[in-house]
Amino acid sequence: MCTNYEENVVELVWLFCITIFMITKNTKSAFLRERKRNLTQYNLEEMKILNQMLLALFIVADFALLLFFTNNTFPWTALLGSGIGLSIIVLCWTGKKHTFFIASILVFTTLFSIVYNWQSIVH
């Protein structure tokens, strides 16, 4: 038979276990909420960088394709000049906020100038 003292001890141990469980559960959920928020912030930043690079790719690719179809010989100076000019304009407007966009424009401008002018470079 259990005495009153033993029942109180069992009840206190049970309350202690429940309290510890609730504290760790709240701590874990707060930790997981913070981790989830940080992970989504990281994913958001990564998507912004990817969108900046894709936008630069599409702008330069479309303009290079337009120049290729509208001219007999590819005007690589026009493509390079427009890429550098757009980079300077974006740099002056936004500062260093969109550095991936600016760098992507310069890289893709150089790349498409070489690709569309390959026949003149090789021969």
C-alpha positions as CSV (number, residue, x, y, z in Angstrom):
1,M,0.0,0.0,0.0
2,C,1.1,3.5,-0.8
3,T,1.3,6.0,2.0
4,N,0.4,9.6,1.7
5,Y,4.1,10.5,1.6
6,E,4.8,8.1,-1.3
7,E,1.9,9.4,-3.3
8,N,3.1,13.0,-2.8
9,V,6.6,12.0,-4.0
10,V,5.3,10.2,-7.1
11,E,3.1,13.2,-7.8
12,L,6.0,15.6,-7.5
13,V,8.2,13.4,-9.7
14,W,5.4,13.3,-12.3
15,L,5.0,17.1,-12.2
16,F,8.7,17.5,-12.4
17,C,8.8,15.3,-15.5
18,I,5.9,17.2,-17.1
19,T,7.6,20.5,-16.3
20,I,10.9,19.4,-17.8
21,F,9.1,18.1,-20.9
22,M,7.2,21.3,-21.4
23,I,10.3,23.4,-20.9
24,T,12.3,21.4,-23.5
25,K,9.3,21.3,-25.8
26,N,9.0,25.1,-25.7
27,T,12.7,25.5,-26.1
28,K,12.8,23.2,-29.1
29,S,9.8,24.8,-30.7
30,A,11.4,28.3,-30.2
31,F,14.7,27.0,-31.6
32,L,12.9,25.4,-34.6
33,R,10.9,28.5,-35.2
34,E,14.1,30.6,-35.2
35,R,15.9,28.0,-37.4
36,K,12.9,28.0,-39.9
37,R,12.9,31.7,-40.1
38,N,16.6,31.9,-40.7
39,L,16.4,29.1,-43.3
40,T,13.6,30.9,-45.2
41,Q,15.6,34.2,-45.0
42,Y,18.6,32.4,-46.5
43,N,16.4,30.9,-49.2
44,L,14.9,34.3,-50.0
45,E,18.4,35.8,-50.4
46,E,19.4,32.9,-52.6
47,M,16.4,33.4,-54.8
48,K,17.1,37.1,-55.1
49,I,20.6,36.4,-56.4
50,L,19.3,33.8,-58.8
51,N,16.7,36.1,-60.1
52,Q,19.3,38.9,-60.6
53,M,21.5,36.6,-62.6
54,L,18.6,35.2,-64.7
55,L,17.3,38.7,-65.5
56,A,20.8,39.8,-66.6
57,L,21.1,36.7,-68.8
58,F,17.7,37.3,-70.5
59,I,18.4,41.0,-71.1
60,V,21.8,40.4,-72.6
61,A,20.7,37.3,-74.6
62,D,17.7,39.0,-76.1
63,F,19.6,42.1,-77.0
64,A,22.4,40.0,-78.6
65,L,19.8,38.1,-80.6
66,L,18.2,41.3,-81.8
67,L,21.6,42.6,-82.9
68,F,22.4,39.3,-84.6
69,F,19.2,39.3,-86.6
70,T,19.1,43.0,-87.6
71,N,22.8,43.3,-88.8
72,N,24.8,41.6,-91.4
73,T,28.0,41.5,-89.3
74,F,27.6,41.3,-85.5
75,P,28.2,44.7,-83.8
76,W,30.1,43.4,-80.8
77,T,31.0,47.0,-79.8
78,A,27.3,47.9,-79.5
79,L,26.7,44.9,-77.3
80,L,29.7,45.6,-75.1
81,G,28.9,49.3,-74.9
82,S,25.3,48.7,-74.0
83,G,26.3,46.1,-71.3
84,I,28.9,48.4,-69.8
85,G,26.5,51.4,-70.0
86,L,23.6,49.5,-68.3
87,S,26.0,48.4,-65.6
88,I,27.1,51.9,-64.9
89,I,23.6,53.2,-64.8
90,V,22.5,50.4,-62.4
91,L,25.6,51.0,-60.3
92,C,24.8,54.7,-60.0
93,W,21.2,54.2,-59.2
94,T,21.4,51.4,-56.7
95,G,25.0,51.4,-55.5
96,K,26.4,48.0,-54.4
97,K,22.9,46.6,-53.7
98,H,22.7,44.7,-57.0
99,T,26.3,43.7,-57.5
100,F,25.3,40.2,-58.8
101,F,23.1,41.8,-61.5
102,I,25.9,44.2,-62.5
103,A,28.6,41.5,-62.6
104,S,26.2,39.1,-64.5
105,I,25.5,41.7,-67.1
106,L,29.2,42.3,-67.7
107,V,30.0,38.5,-67.8
108,F,27.1,37.7,-70.1
109,T,27.9,40.6,-72.4
110,T,31.4,39.4,-72.8
111,L,30.3,35.8,-73.3
112,F,27.7,36.7,-76.0
113,S,30.1,39.0,-77.8
114,I,32.5,36.1,-78.1
115,V,29.8,33.6,-79.0
116,Y,28.1,35.6,-81.8
117,N,31.5,36.9,-83.1
118,W,33.2,33.5,-83.0
119,Q,33.5,33.2,-86.8
120,S,35.4,36.5,-87.0
121,I,37.7,35.6,-84.1
122,V,38.6,32.1,-85.4
123,H,39.1,33.0,-89.1
